[in-house]
């Protein structure tokens, strides 16, 4: 089993990370902003989309325990997320960058149910890493066309 490790230093890299974390699930308690270190991290159960391309009609699918973290974070804001409900489950849909005064901008983490987190960053610096073995799941995320 291969563990995924990706680094993003620009918008193109961030789009690749976004594709790999689409449909990841996590709990509110798995969101962490370390203001002194200028770091925002989220631990998640990532759906292994890269495995799906190898076998389109699989009965078993994979998830990985993964961590995504962002460096050089100046501020973090959330909308539609109840921080007082740590067991609430979030489904990550996309990660995108809204440019500001180069190289700064805002990284947006978009979740189902119109929930979002905005990170004001000095520049794009993100890392995604699988941290353990994969496990099988019979459920493949589906999206309406």
C-alpha positions in Angstrom: 0.0 0.0 0.0 1.3 3.4 -1.0 0.9 6.4 1.4 0.0 9.6 -0.3 2.2 12.7 0.4 1.6 15.9 -1.4 2.9 19.5 -1.1 1.2 22.6 -2.5 3.1 25.9 -3.1 0.8 27.4 -5.7 -2.8 27.3 -7.0 -2.1 24.4 -9.4 -0.7 22.3 -6.6 -3.6 23.2 -4.3 -6.1 22.0 -6.9 -4.4 18.6 -6.9 -4.7 18.4 -3.2 -8.3 19.5 -3.4 -9.0 16.6 -5.8 -7.5 14.1 -3.4 -9.4 15.3 -0.3 -12.8 15.6 -2.1 -15.4 13.7 0.1 -13.1 13.4 3.1 -15.0 13.2 6.3 -14.0 14.6 9.7 -15.4 15.8 12.9 -15.4 19.4 14.1 -13.0 18.3 16.8 -10.4 17.4 14.1 -10.0 21.1 13.1 -7.1 22.9 14.8 -5.8 26.4 14.5 -2.4 27.0 16.1 -2.3 30.7 15.9 1.2 31.1 17.5 2.7 28.7 14.9 0.6 30.2 12.1 -0.7 26.7 11.3 -4.1 25.3 10.6 -4.6 21.5 10.5 -7.4 19.0 9.9 -7.3 15.3 10.4 -9.7 13.4 8.1 -10.8 10.1 6.7 -9.9 10.6 3.0 -11.6 8.7 0.2 -8.9 7.3 -2.0 -10.1 8.6 -5.4 -6.7 7.7 -6.9 -7.6 4.0 -6.5 -10.9 4.3 -8.2 -9.4 5.1 -11.5 -7.7 1.7 -11.6 -11.0 -0.2 -11.2 -14.2 1.6 -12.0 -16.6 -1.2 -11.0 -15.1 -2.2 -7.6 -17.2 -3.4 -4.8 -14.7 -2.3 -2.2 -13.4 1.2 -1.9 -10.7 2.7 0.3 -10.3 5.4 2.9 -7.1 6.6 4.5 -6.5 8.5 7.7 -4.8 11.7 6.5 -3.7 15.1 7.8 -3.9 18.3 5.8 -2.2 21.3 7.2 -1.5 24.8 6.1 1.4 27.0 7.1 1.7 30.8 7.3 -1.9 31.2 8.3 -2.7 34.7 9.7 -6.3 34.2 10.6 -9.1 31.6 10.4 -12.8 32.1 10.2 -15.7 29.6 9.9 -19.3 29.8 8.7 -21.9 27.2 9.1 -19.8 25.1 11.5 -20.8 24.7 15.1 -17.5 24.7 17.1 -19.6 23.9 20.2 -20.6 20.5 18.7 -17.2 18.7 18.4 -18.8 15.4 17.2 -20.6 17.0 14.2 -19.4 15.3 11.0 -18.2 17.5 8.1 -17.8 16.4 4.5 -15.0 18.3 2.7 -15.9 19.1 -0.9 -13.1 21.3 -2.2 -10.1 23.5 -1.3 -9.5 26.6 -3.3 -7.4 29.8 -3.3 -8.7 33.3 -3.6 -5.8 35.6 -4.5 -5.1 38.8 -2.6 -2.0 41.0 -2.8 0.5 38.4 -4.2 1.6 36.1 -2.8 -1.1 36.3 -0.1 -4.7 35.4 -0.3 -7.4 33.3 1.3 -7.7 29.5 1.2 -11.2 28.3 1.4 -12.2 24.9 2.7 -15.7 24.2 1.4 -17.9 21.6 3.1 -21.3 20.2 2.4 -24.3 22.0 3.9 -22.8 25.4 2.9 -20.2 25.3 5.7 -16.8 26.8 5.1 -13.5 27.8 6.6 -11.5 30.7 5.3 -7.8 31.0 6.1 -6.0 34.2 5.4 -2.4 33.2 4.4 0.8 34.9 3.6 1.2 32.5 0.7 0.2 28.9 -0.3 2.0 26.3 1.7 0.0 23.1 2.3 0.9 19.5 3.0 -1.3 16.4 2.7 -0.1 13.1 4.1 -1.7 9.7 4.7 -0.7 8.6 8.2 -1.7 5.0 8.3 -3.1 2.0 6.6 -6.1 2.1 4.3 -9.4 0.3 5.1 -12.1 -0.9 2.9 -15.5 0.8 2.7 -18.5 -0.4 0.6 -19.7 3.2 0.1 -18.5 5.3 -2.8 -19.4 9.0 -2.6 -21.9 10.1 -5.2 -22.6 13.6 -6.5 -25.6 14.9 -8.3 -25.0 16.0 -11.8 
